[in-house]
């Protein structure tokens, strides 16, 4: 179950565990916040694009009444870890992990998905990258897939009226909204995440719906820390401590 260099981390929710390798990309707060922002209704089918170690399907399986979750991951080793985490938690009947390139993966029927989630690579710039096949570089930079690829596939998979939930960087918001509309995804909720109440936002949570009218709700800011090292109550509730 566990390979060299790996560890098992406690997710502090529903006794869930996750397998990670510190030498590769490990999940961060952005994935946890996305799992708290996403609304998954009873019996809905959710696909997570770029699932990494499977953190978002795992958390959503505990936080929601969703029927089934599919995580798609392009990196073989990351997908393998995610599959083993699903098995470790005995969630094979609710979660499937697929090793595939989302750009070429067509096994999911068009218009069959209720919800798509994604914590995609944020960075467009490739300068300073020594190895474009490095796992961390692939997770952080748009090397293997980009925003356009993700939104195109999301639009194909979603039912009419289906929802997408994404976490990204504030400086990409205009680009995200323009591309969403290009593929018939209308932004509905937007929430900025600030490390402290007096600091600028460093993350953005966005919900879009397929084939619906124009209306965007700007939600109150989410503040991470009350003071240095002390989470706000909302963050504590989201983590499930």
N, C-alpha and C positions, 0 to 999 in steps of 0.2 A: 504493500500500500504506500509506504513512504520510501522515497529514493534519496540517494546521497545529496546532502545540502539542503534538504527540505525540512520544514517544521509544520506542526499543526497549531493553528491559532484558534482561540475561542472567540466567537463572534458576539458573545454576551447577549444572545437572544435565542430563546427556544432550544438551548443546549446545542446550537449549531457550531460546527467546526469547519475550518477551511485549511487546505494544504497550500503552503506558499514556499517559495524559494527566494531568499533575500538577494541572490545574485541576479534574479530576474525582476520583472515589474510586479510590485505588490500593490494591492488596492489601497486607496487613500480616502480621505474624507469626502471627496466629490462623489464617489460611488455610494457611500452611505447616505449622503444628502439626497441624491437622486432617488434612492429607494424610499425615502421619506416623502418626497415630492410627488412621486408617481401614484396615481389612483388606479388600482386594479380591482374591478368589481367581481362579484361571485361568478364563477364558471367562465371567466374570460381567458382567452389564449394570448400569451405574451411572448414576443421574440426580443431577445437582447442581442444587439449587434456589437461585436467587439467585446465579447464577454470576459476575456482575460481568464482569471482563475475561477470565474463563475460567481463572483461575489453578489452581483445584482439579482440573478435568479434565486440564489440561496436566501438572501434577505427578503425578497418579495414573497417567497414561498412561506415564510414565517409571518410576515406583516399583513398579508392579504389573503383573500379567499379565492384567488385566481385558480383556474382549473389546471393549467399546464403551462410550462415555461420551456422555451428553447433558447439556448445560448449558442451563438455562432462565433467562432474564433479562428483566425487565420494562422496563428502560430501553433504548430503541432504540439510542442511541449506544454504550452499554456493550456491548450484544450485537454491534454491528457491529465494535467493536474486538476482541472475543473471536473472532469469525469470521475476522477478518484475521490474528489470532495463530495460529489453527489452520492457516490456509493458509500462513503464513510458515514454520511448522514441518512442513508437508506431512503433516498428521495427519488429513486429511479422511476417511480410511477408518476412523478409530477415534473421532473426536470430532465431534459435531454441536452447533451452538449454535442455540437457538430463542429468538426474540424473542416473548415471550408473558407474559400475566398468569397466574400459576400457579393463581389462584382459578378461572379460566375455561378452563383448558387441559385438554382431555380426549383428546388424540390418542394418549397413551400408554395402552395397554390395562391395565385393572385387573388386579392380581396378576401382572404380567409382569416386574417389576423385582427384581433381586437385592439391590441396595444403593442407598440414597439418602444423599447428603451435603448438608450445608447450613451455611453461615456466615451466619446471618440478621441482620437489623437487631436490635440489642440493646436500644435505648432505647424505652420506652413514652411518655415525656414529650415533648410538642411545644413546651414553652415555650422562647422564645428563637429559634425558627425563623422567619426572615424570609420564606422562600420554600419552601413545601412541595413545589415541583417541582424544587428544587435537587438535583443528583445526589448530593452528599455527604449531604444530609439524608435522602434516600430510602434510601441505603445504611445509615445509622446508626439511623434511627428507623422505627418500625412505621407508616409512612404508607401505603404501597401494599399491604403484606401484613403479617400478624402471626403470632405463634407458632401460634395456633389454625389459621390457613389452611395453614401449612406442614405441621403434623402430620396434619391431616385428609387432605391430598393424599398425603402420604407413606404413610399407612395404606392408601389406595386403590391406589396404584401397586405397593406391595411384595407379593411372594409371601409365602405363609405361611412363617414362619421367616426371612424376609428381614431385612436389617439396616439401621439408620439410624445415621449418625455426624454429630454436631453439635458445634460450638464455641459457647459462650455465656458469659455472665457468672455468677459464683457466686451473686449475689443473686437470680437467676431460677431456681435449681435446683428449688426446691419447686414453682413454677409449671410448669416444664418436665415434671417427673415426673408431676404430677397430670394434665396435658393429654396426655402420652404414654399413660398408662393409659386415659384416656377413649377413645382411638382404638385400643386394643388393642396398643400398643407398650410392651413391658416393658423398663425400664432394666436393662442387664447389666453395663456397665463405666462407672466414673466416675473421672476423674483431674483433679485440680486443678493449675493452673499458677501458680507463684509467681515473681515477678521476681527475688527473692533468697531464700535459705533462711530468713531471719528476717523476711520480709515476708508479709502475707496474700495469698491467691490473688487474681488479677485475671482469670483465665480458667478455664473448665471444659470438659473434653472428655467427651462422653457417647456411649455406644453403647446402642442399644435394638434389640430383636427383635420381630417381629410374631408374635402368637399363641403365645407360649411361657410357661413357668412363671416363678414369682417367684424371682429370685436376682440380687443386685447385688454385684459385686466392686468394692471401693474400692481403686484402684491407688495405688502410691507417688507422692508429689508430683513434678511435673516442675519443676525449677529452671532458670530461664533464664540467670542470670548467676552465675559464681563470684565475681566482683568487678566493680567499675564498668568497663564496656566489654569485659569478657572473658566470652564465652559458655561454658557448661558443655559437656562433650564430647557429651552427648546432643543438645543443640541444634545443635552443629556437624554431627553425624551426620545429623540431620533435614534440615538445609539442604543437605547434600551438599557442603560446602566441601572 
